[in-house]
Amino acid sequence: MNKLKNFRRKISMTCTVIAIFSQYSCTNKINPSQNIIIASSGKIESIDPARVSTLKSYQLLNALGDTLYELNNKGELIPRLADSKPIISEDKLKISIKLKKNILFHDGTPFDSSSMKFTIERFQNIGTLNYILNKKIKSIETPTKELLIINLNNPSSSIEGLLTSINLTPISPTFYKDHFDKFLNNNFIGTGKYKLKRFSNEIQTLSPNKSYWGNKTKNNGINFVGYNNSSSLYGAFISKQVDVLLSNSIEDTLSNSLNLLSQKKDIKENKSAPIEISFISLRTNKIPLNNIDIRLAIAKSLNRELIRNKVSFSLRNSATSLIPLIFKKENSVSWPDFDPKESKRIFKEQGYCNGNIFNLPLTYRSNVPTDKLIAFYWQQSVKAEMKDCFSISLNGVESTTIYKNLSEGIYPSVILDWTGAYSDPEAYLSPLLSCEKFIGNNCLKGESVFSGSFWASEKVEKLFKESENVEGVERLNKLLEIEKIASKSLPYVPIWASSQKAWAQKYISKPVFNGAGIINMSELVRNEK
Amino acid sequence: MKSNLKNVFNYTLIKISLIPLNLWIISSLIFILLRIAPGDPIDAILGSGADQEAREFMRSKLGLNQSIHIQYINYLKNLINFNLGDSLSNQEPVIQIIRNALPATIELGLFSILIAIFIGFPLGYMGLKSKNKKYDYISRIIGISSYAIPPFWGAMMMQLIFSVILRVLPIGGRFPIAGNPNSITGFFILDSILKNDFNAFQGAVYHLALPSFTLGFLLSGIFSRSLRLNLEKSYKSDYVDAATCRGINEKNILLNYAFPNALIPIFTITGFALASLAGGALLIEVTFSWPGLALKLQEAILQRDYNLVQGIVIVTSIIIISINLLIDIMIAFFDPRIKY
């Protein structure tokens, strides 16, 4: 009798547990707000435009605010809060920007030239990345509410690209008056299509801004959620706990699996133009890598196609230039291609091979899985093709340590990546190639020191200066000339260019990227499941 | 009994008076270790593209341009005033960041310990009662598996089974994506009870279920093995023999004689387990995107956020020291044989 009672008790407890589970799992699947859930990796620590520096926070800010200009997916400058393209004075020291009228911030205050001035000055004052702007801007004038004049210290043709920067998303001076000199990490008042409804580091909820000046959002709102690892992101997407997945750091194996699902039409996939460049930085100020022929032999030993196929499952594009294609339209500059025979010939010419093997210590970021695989496949490819001449020894170091040690010249060669701080070819060349103080080809002080190459060229510095005084095609040609010099001198060897990717469930519209690798959240629509 | 109480009181006073010394040693060690460790918070904040001028400006803004001994003196001064400083990366007060993350870790830790006890004790008892029989082997296998399974793998398997295949539990996070916890205390389950909000309670419990069960299972082996060993020892002791001779039934012997005595060493183990969880179960928090202290610590280390790392280590140390002290006092109360 007792046994029967116990059995009944157990059965009823099990049923209760199952009932609660099933009730929750059902209610959880119903998204009462019908918001679109977008998942990305990691957390968003801040929503302050002066502080943000990660793609996922740019993504969020792009939905909450508007910039003066935006790059479309063809790389063209499109006015958003600006009424027309900037007018540059003859001496190229004054930029006049006419602003749109009747635009309101989320707190109901009007957007005008003084709010834009407040935003830029605040960024100059406390912005984490303010170094990209500070030396360029001398002062800002606001002669009328619709006219903003930026006075420059020196002619700067990259200023147009800078005006697309999400870090300069205008904010309401009224709301931020107590935060001119400090960050406001958990709230945002801008002019964008969405208003920030809720902010935590892990989840952000956006609701449509009903008084938006432009096209309204096509959905009822967005929930933006962060998971800490690739497998959670993948699992959440596959189990339909999220509607859209952004790939800023999903592992390539999972990316490949999602790609296969999209080929089967089970999900939708889209990608941005490739804007992140992975490359090998070679320390050119010390022997043996101060020898340009050795650098050429190394560059010719890199089998990009093998690495692309094996590591990224052909999902990334091999790169033979430092500037992403979207910013230069055609690939007129090219780094040396893979040619093991030629590489061996050069090594032989330099006194290596036949028992004297050239060894390259290659450092990679141990916390970046693809870097490790790139290093491993290059090492093995070299071993297979030219083991009597060239070998690679691997050294994994955590990324923050690498960044600290780069300028101290500790690493002969290191795998790094770079995404320009703003949408302009200069944002890819200057941080890698410019140098303030140099002797011959050795940089003593400047950007190339911080990129670990220590390479400098008088001609490159001259071209950088010249490029500031010209515009359009002429400017692009100057920058391409810089890239061409770099492709001959080989302080860096590009590996591949990566796109941002987004996957959406079948019942969600296909995500669309702009030229800066940001998806337009307001265009996402939920169809019938 | 009275003299033992006095001894316990004296022992507690000595232990409490040593806390500042312990904390000074820990805080100094962490200060030194962070400065010795390679990497620079400036690189973590600005990235590798910033120029020298921007780096120097940021360094002076954060006070990192001062000599190490001045930084150390300022750090100690702040500590004495209970000021843990501001996070280097986001400029928020460290104490605020810890206050936000600590309830998540405590909630996870407490539920995990409860689950570990809930799984471990019956397994340990079952194993002992059917020594060298089927149940004993099952208990041993489960106990050993809980030690042997790598936490990240166990966590991923749980995610795969319950979230991806069965789709009954969320894959990560602490609260439903569409919900709003409207927290009062930071303990979401407690908050939902206080606000009488059943939906919030459900949401919080279902998000807690997978991480706490995984962690609880991984800890259960310690409880099952130690209960089994200590219970076996108790059953072999004279007082159990005497009780058996007096004709006391098996249930009473277990509950009134063997079990209470077997529990004393387990108190110590529970203390260690709680102390280890006070700093958070890193891999579980990372895998389940659980926004606790361990996850914050990991991020702070990666960003070389000296102030935040120091703050978390100090707060964790205070918790560990307090738990150990509490366990010592409890043992002294429960076991009169223990003298201080």
Interface residues (C-beta under 8 A of the other chain):
Chain A: I20 F21 S22 Q23 Y24 S25 T27 N28 N31 P32 S33 N35 I37 K43 E45 S46 R51 S53 T128 L129 N130 Y131 N134 K182 F183 N185 R198 S200 N201 E202 I203 T205 N223 V225 G226 Y227 N228 N229 S231 S232 G235 A236 I238 S239 K240 Q241 V242 N367 E398 T400 T401 Y403 K404 N405 L406 L416 W418 A421 P431 K445 G446 E447 F450 S451
Chain B: P38 G39 D40 D43 A44 I45 L46 G47 S48 G49 A50 D51 Q52 E53 A54 F57 S89 N90 Q91 E92 M156 Q159 L160 S163 V164 R167 V168 L169 P170 I171 G172 G173 R174 F175 P176 I177 A178 N180 N199 Q202 G203 Y206 V286 T287 F288 S289 P291 L295 E299 L302 Q303 R304
